[in-house]
């Protein structure tokens, strides 16, 4: 009888763990406008870690469609990714952040933010991190949705020279992608990294969600 009870308890604990770690949308409190940050296992991740000093190299904004939550993100193109998929592929925990003053995120504001986001729908990823709207990268997408849709600049914008461009991994990425564009240190292009948003005074961390297998895109 004791053995049977132990087996039953083990099964119950395992079931709870599956719910918590494999079905995060059931276990975590998401709200539209939340910004999620993750580490990704991609070819450019190491360079971004070295350049920005942060393990969090990717981010997206939470929106709802029907009764399901998605992460609107710029990856290969700008798409709505099921939130479970976003979390599952993270290399380590996903940091969930939210506005410190949620009252400004009214239904009308969310409508405006989604309209701004729709302008970038299916646009290709910007591997050169330029500030134009022709292509777009992850943190640029989140920044512009908040700035243009809500009128809130989450963080001061930077320039390439404000990051660590000396690390060999960073130099290798620069040589591969920026041939003919001149020294990045001399460029006045505006840029924003995921860690800049993560450190925004307007945001607060509300949860750290266990990630999955870390397979990036």
DRENFIFI-900134 format. One record per residue: residue number from 0; residue in one letter; x, y, z of N, C-alpha, C in turn. Coordinates in steps of 0.1 Angstrom, whole numbers. Each point is the difference from the previous one (the first is absolute). Layout:
N
> NUM, a, X, Y, Z, X, Y, Z, X, Y, Z
...
//
This chain:
217
> 0, x, 8, -12, 0, -8, 12, 0, 9, 13, 0
> 1, x, 10, 0, 8, 9, 11, 1, 7, 2, -14
> 2, x, 4, -10, -6, 6, 1, -13, -9, 6, -10
> 3, x, -13, -5, 0, -10, 5, -9, -2, 15, 2
> 4, x, 0, 5, 13, -2, 14, 3, 11, 8, -5
> 5, x, 13, -5, 1, 11, 7, -4, 0, 1, -16
> 6, x, -4, -10, -7, -1, 0, -14, -10, 11, -4
> 7, x, -11, 0, 7, -11, 10, -3, 5, 14, 2
> 8, x, 7, 2, 11, 6, 13, 3, 10, 5, -10
> 9, x, 8, -10, -5, 10, 3, -10, -7, 4, -13
> 10, x, -10, -7, -4, -8, 4, -12, -6, 13, 1
> 11, x, -6, 4, 12, -6, 13, 2, 10, 11, -1
> 12, x, 12, -2, 6, 10, 11, -1, 5, 1, -14
> 13, x, 2, -11, -7, 4, 1, -14, -10, 7, -9
> 14, x, -13, -2, 3, -10, 6, -8, 0, 15, 2
> 15, x, 2, 4, 13, 1, 15, 3, 12, 6, -7
> 16, x, 11, -7, 0, 12, 5, -6, -2, 2, -15
> 17, x, -7, -9, -6, -3, 1, -15, -9, 12, -2
> 18, x, -9, 2, 8, -9, 12, -1, 8, 13, 1
> 19, x, 9, 0, 10, 8, 12, 2, 10, 3, -10
> 20, x, 7, -10, -5, 11, 2, -8, -3, -3, -15
> 21, x, -10, -7, -3, -3, -3, -14, -12, 7, -5
> 22, x, -8, 6, 9, -12, 7, -4, 0, 14, 7
> 23, x, 10, 8, -3, 1, 13, 8, -11, 9, -1
> 24, x, -8, 0, -11, -11, 9, -2, -11, -3, 11
> 25, x, 0, -12, 6, -10, -3, 10, 5, 5, 14
> 26, x, 13, 0, 1, 6, 2, 13, 5, 14, 3
> 27, x, 0, 9, -10, 6, 13, 2, -10, 11, -4
> 28, x, 1, 11, 7, -10, 11, -2, 6, 9, -11
> 29, x, -5, -1, -12, 4, 8, -11, -10, 11, -2
> 30, x, 4, 12, -4, -8, 11, -4, 5, 6, -13
> 31, x, -9, 5, -8, 4, 7, -12, 9, 12, 3
> 32, x, 10, 1, -8, 10, 11, 2, 12, -5, 8
> 33, x, -1, -12, 7, 12, -5, 7, 11, -2, -11
> 34, x, 13, 2, 5, 11, -2, -8, 8, -12, 5
> 35, x, 3, -10, -8, 7, -12, 4, 14, 1, -6
> 36, x, 10, -4, 8, 14, 0, -4, 5, -14, 2
> 37, x, 8, -5, -10, 6, -13, 1, 14, 0, -6
> 38, x, 7, -11, 4, 13, -3, -7, -3, -10, -11
> 39, x, 7, 2, -11, -2, -9, -12, 13, -6, -4
> 40, x, -1, -12, -5, 12, -7, -5, 0, 2, -15
> 41, x, 5, 11, -5, 1, 3, -14, 14, 4, -3
> 42, x, 3, 2, -13, 13, 3, -4, 5, 14, 4
> 43, x, -9, 9, 3, 4, 13, 4, -1, 3, 15
> 44, x, -5, -10, 8, -2, 1, 14, 12, 4, 7
> 45, x, 11, -8, -2, 13, 2, 7, 4, 15, -2
> 46, x, 0, 4, -12, 4, 14, -3, -8, 10, 7
> 47, x, -13, -2, 1, -9, 9, 7, 3, 0, 15
> 48, x, 2, -12, 5, 4, -1, 15, 12, 8, 3
> 49, x, 10, -2, -9, 13, 7, 2, -1, 15, -2
> 50, x, -8, 4, -9, -2, 15, -3, -8, 7, 10
> 51, x, -10, -7, 5, -10, 7, 10, 3, -3, 14
> 52, x, 7, -11, 3, 2, -4, 14, -11, -7, 6
> 53, x, -10, -5, -8, -12, -6, 5, -2, -14, -7
> 54, x, -5, -10, 8, -4, -12, -6, -13, 1, -8
> 55, x, -8, 10, 3, -13, 1, -7, 2, 8, -13
> 56, x, -1, -8, -11, 3, 5, -13, -12, 1, -9
> 57, x, -12, -3, 5, -12, 1, -8, -12, 4, 9
> 58, x, -10, 7, -7, -12, 4, 8, -12, 1, -10
> 59, x, -11, 0, 6, -13, 1, -8, -11, 6, 10
> 60, x, -11, 4, -6, -11, 6, 7, -12, -9, 0
> 61, x, -7, -2, 11, -11, -9, 1, -13, 7, -4
> 62, x, -6, -7, -10, -14, 4, -4, -9, -12, 1
> 63, x, -13, 3, 0, -10, -11, 0, -8, 0, -13
> 64, x, -2, -12, -4, -9, -2, -12, -10, -11, 4
> 65, x, -13, 4, 0, -10, -9, 5, 2, -2, 15
> 66, x, 1, -13, 4, 3, -3, 14, 14, -4, 2
> 67, x, 9, 2, -9, 14, -5, 1, 10, 12, 0
> 68, x, 11, -2, 7, 10, 9, 1, 11, -3, -11
> 69, x, 6, 10, -6, 10, -1, -10, 11, 10, 4
> 70, x, 12, -3, -6, 11, 10, 1, 3, 5, -14
> 71, x, -2, 14, -1, 3, 6, -13, 14, 3, 0
> 72, x, 8, -6, -9, 14, 1, 0, 6, 1, -14
> 73, x, 12, 5, -1, 7, 1, -12, 11, -11, 1
> 74, x, -2, -10, -8, 10, -11, -1, 4, -1, -15
> 75, x, -3, -10, -7, 3, 0, -14, -8, 10, -8
> 76, x, -12, 2, 5, -9, 11, -4, -8, 3, 13
> 77, x, -8, 10, -1, -8, 4, 12, -13, -8, 0
> 78, x, -2, -8, 10, -11, -9, 1, -6, -1, 14
> 79, x, -12, -5, 1, -6, -3, 13, 3, -15, 3
> 80, x, 8, -2, 11, 4, -13, 4, -8, -5, 12
> 81, x, -6, -12, 0, -6, -5, 12, 9, 1, 12
> 82, x, -6, 5, 11, 9, 3, 11, 7, -12, 6
> 83, x, -7, -12, -2, 7, -13, 5, 12, -2, -8
> 84, x, 0, 2, -13, 11, -2, -9, 11, 9, 3
> 85, x, -3, 13, 3, 10, 10, 3, 8, -4, 13
> 86, x, -8, -5, 10, 7, -4, 12, 8, -13, -1
> 87, x, -6, -9, -8, 7, -13, -1, 13, 1, -6
> 88, x, 2, 9, -10, 13, 1, -7, 11, 8, 8
> 89, x, -4, 6, 11, 9, 9, 7, 12, -8, 6
> 90, x, 12, 6, -1, 12, -6, 6, 1, 5, 14
> 91, x, -7, -6, 10, -1, 5, 13, -13, 7, 3
> 92, x, -2, 7, 11, -13, 6, 4, -4, 11, -9
> 93, x, -13, 2, -1, -6, 11, -7, -4, 11, 10
> 94, x, 5, 12, -1, -3, 11, 9, -13, 7, -5
> 95, x, -10, 0, 8, -13, 6, -3, 0, 14, 7
> 96, x, -1, 11, -8, -1, 13, 6, -13, 7, -4
> 97, x, -3, 10, 8, -13, 7, -2, 2, 15, 4
> 98, x, -8, 9, -5, 1, 14, 4, -3, 1, 14
> 99, x, 8, 9, 7, -2, 3, 14, -13, 6, 2
> 100, x, -4, 8, -9, -13, 7, 1, -9, -6, -11
> 101, x, -7, -11, 3, -8, -7, -10, -13, 8, -4
> 102, x, -3, 11, 7, -12, 7, -3, 1, 8, -13
> 103, x, 12, 2, -5, 1, 7, -13, -2, -9, -12
> 104, x, 0, -13, 3, -2, -10, -11, -15, -3, -1
> 105, x, -7, 10, -5, -15, -1, -1, -4, -8, -12
> 106, x, -12, -5, -1, -5, -7, -12, 3, 8, -13
> 107, x, -2, 13, 1, 2, 9, -12, 15, 0, -4
> 108, x, 9, 0, 11, 14, 0, -3, 4, -13, -6
> 109, x, -5, -11, 5, 4, -13, -6, -5, 0, -15
> 110, x, -11, 5, -3, -4, 1, -14, 10, 7, -9
> 111, x, 4, 12, 6, 10, 8, -8, 13, -8, -1
> 112, x, 4, -7, 10, 13, -7, 0, -1, -11, -10
> 113, x, -11, -7, -1, -2, -11, -10, 0, 6, -14
> 114, x, -6, 12, -2, 0, 6, -13, 15, 3, -5
> 115, x, 8, 5, 10, 14, 3, -3, 7, -13, -4
> 116, x, -3, -10, 8, 7, -13, -2, -4, -6, -14
> 117, x, -12, 2, -4, -5, -5, -13, 8, 5, -11
> 118, x, 6, 12, 1, 8, 6, -11, 12, -9, -2
> 119, x, 5, -7, 10, 12, -8, -2, -2, -14, -2
> 120, x, -13, -4, -1, -4, -14, -1, 7, -7, -13
> 121, x, 7, -11, 3, 7, -7, -10, 12, 7, -7
> 122, x, 4, 11, 6, 12, 7, -5, 13, -9, 4
> 123, x, 10, 0, -9, 11, -8, 2, 9, 5, 12
> 124, x, 7, -9, 6, 9, 4, 11, 12, 9, -5
> 125, x, 3, 9, 8, 11, 10, -4, 13, -5, 6
> 126, x, 8, -7, -8, 13, -5, 5, 11, 11, 1
> 127, x, -3, 12, -5, 9, 11, 2, -4, 10, 11
> 128, x, -11, -2, 6, -5, 8, 11, -1, 14, -3
> 129, x, -6, 3, -12, -2, 14, -4, -13, 5, 6
> 130, x, -2, 13, 1, -12, 6, 7, -11, 3, -10
> 131, x, 1, -3, -12, -11, 2, -10, -10, -10, 2
> 132, x, -12, 2, -6, -11, -10, 1, 0, -10, -11
> 133, x, 10, 0, -8, 1, -9, -12, 0, -15, 5
> 134, x, 9, -2, 10, 1, -13, 7, 1, 4, 15
> 135, x, -2, -11, 8, 0, 3, 14, 5, -11, 9
> 136, x, 6, 3, 11, 5, -10, 9, -8, 0, 13
> 137, x, 2, -9, 9, -9, -3, 11, -2, 12, 9
> 138, x, 10, 5, 6, -1, 11, 10, -5, 13, -7
> 139, x, 4, 2, -13, -5, 11, -7, -15, -1, -2
> 140, x, -5, -11, -3, -15, -2, -1, -7, 3, 13
> 141, x, 4, -5, 11, -6, 3, 13, 1, 15, 3
> 142, x, 11, 6, -2, 2, 14, 3, -10, 8, -8
> 143, x, -1, -2, -13, -8, 8, -9, -15, -2, 3
> 144, x, -4, -12, 4, -14, -2, 3, -4, 8, 12
> 145, x, 9, 0, 10, -3, 8, 12, 1, 15, -3
> 146, x, 10, 4, -7, 2, 14, -3, -10, 6, -9
> 147, x, -4, -7, -10, -10, 5, -10, -14, -3, 4
> 148, x, -2, -11, 7, -14, -3, 4, -4, 5, 13
> 149, x, 9, 2, 9, -3, 5, 14, 6, 13, 3
> 150, x, 10, 5, -9, 6, 12, 3, 10, -1, 11
> 151, x, 5, -12, 3, 10, -2, 11, 13, -5, -6
> 152, x, 11, 7, 3, 13, -4, -4, 6, -8, 12
> 153, x, 0, -13, -2, 4, -9, 11, 14, 2, 5
> 154, x, 9, 4, -9, 14, 2, 4, 7, 10, -9
> 155, x, 10, 7, 4, 7, 9, -9, 7, -9, -11
> 156, x, -1, 4, -12, 7, -7, -11, 15, 2, 1
> 157, x, 7, -9, -6, 15, 0, 0, 5, 0, -14
> 158, x, 14, -1, -1, 7, -1, -13, 8, -13, 1
> 159, x, 5, -5, -11, 8, -12, 0, 12, 1, 9
> 160, x, 6, 12, 1, 12, 2, 7, -2, -1, 15
> 161, x, -13, 0, 5, -3, -1, 14, 1, -14, 5
> 162, x, 2, -10, -9, 1, -14, 4, 15, -4, -2
> 163, x, 2, -12, 5, 14, -6, -1, 2, -6, -14
> 164, x, 7, 7, -8, 2, -5, -14, 14, -6, -2
> 165, x, 7, -2, 11, 14, -5, -1, 2, -15, 2
> 166, x, -10, -6, 5, 1, -15, 2, 1, -7, -13
> 167, x, 8, -10, -1, 2, -7, -13, -13, -5, -6
> 168, x, -9, -5, 8, -13, -5, -5, -8, 11, -7
> 169, x, 1, 12, 7, -7, 12, -6, 7, 4, -12
> 170, x, 13, 1, -1, 7, 4, -11, -2, -9, -12
> 171, x, -1, -13, 3, -3, -10, -11, -14, 3, -6
> 172, x, -10, 2, 8, -13, 3, -5, 0, 13, -8
> 173, x, 7, 10, 5, 1, 13, -7, 6, -2, -14
> 174, x, 11, -8, -1, 7, -2, -12, -9, -7, -10
> 175, x, -9, -9, 5, -8, -8, -8, -12, 8, -6
> 176, x, -6, 9, 8, -12, 6, -3, 1, 15, -5
> 177, x, 11, 6, 4, 1, 15, -2, 11, 4, -10
> 178, x, 4, -9, -9, 10, 3, -9, -5, 12, -9
> 179, x, 9, 10, -1, -3, 12, -9, -8, 10, 7
> 180, x, -4, -2, 13, -8, 10, 7, 9, 10, 8
> 181, x, 13, -3, 1, 9, 8, 8, 0, -4, 15
> 182, x, 8, 5, 8, 1, -3, 14, -13, 3, 8
> 183, x, -5, -10, 6, -12, 2, 8, 2, 10, 11
> 184, x, 12, 1, 5, 2, 10, 11, -2, 14, -5
> 185, x, 1, 3, -13, -2, 13, -5, -14, 3, -5
> 186, x, -9, -11, 0, -13, 2, -5, -9, 6, 10
> 187, x, -9, 9, -4, -10, 6, 9, -13, -6, 0
> 188, x, -1, -12, -6, -13, -8, 0, -5, -2, 14
> 189, x, -13, 3, 2, -6, -3, 13, -2, -15, 1
> 190, x, 1, -5, 12, -2, -14, 2, -4, -3, 15
> 191, x, -7, -11, 1, -5, -4, 14, 2, -15, 1
> 192, x, 5, -4, 11, 2, -15, 3, -10, -5, 10
> 193, x, -3, -13, -1, -9, -5, 10, 3, 4, 15
> 194, x, 13, -1, 3, 3, 4, 14, -3, 14, 4
> 195, x, 0, 9, -10, -4, 14, 2, -14, 1, 4
> 196, x, -9, -8, -6, -14, 0, 3, -2, -7, 14
> 197, x, 8, -11, 2, -2, -7, 13, 4, 9, 11
> 198, x, 9, 9, -1, 4, 10, 10, -9, 12, 1
> 199, x, -10, 1, -8, -9, 12, 0, -5, 3, 13
> 200, x, 0, 13, 4, -6, 4, 13, -15, -1, 0
> 201, x, -6, -2, -12, -15, -1, -1, -5, -14, 2
> 202, x, 10, -10, 0, -4, -14, 0, 4, -6, 14
> 203, x, -8, -10, 4, 4, -8, 11, -1, -15, -3
> 204, x, 9, -8, 6, -1, -14, -2, -11, -6, 8
> 205, x, -8, -8, -6, -11, -6, 7, 1, -16, 2
> 206, x, 9, -6, -9, 2, -14, 1, 12, -4, -7
> 207, x, 6, -12, 4, 10, -6, -8, -5, -14, -3
> 208, x, -3, -3, -13, -6, -12, -4, 10, -10, -5
> 209, x, 0, -12, 5, 9, -10, -5, -1, -2, -15
> 210, x, 12, 1, -7, 0, -2, -15, 0, -15, -4
> 211, x, 2, -2, -13, 0, -13, -5, 14, -5, -4
> 212, x, 0, -4, -13, 13, -7, -4, 10, 10, -7
> 213, x, -4, 13, -2, 9, 10, -5, 3, -1, -14
> 214, x, -9, -6, -8, 2, -1, -14, -5, 13, -7
> 215, x, 10, 8, -4, -4, 13, -7, -4, -2, -14
> 216, x, -3, 12, -6, -5, 0, -14, 10, 7, -9
//
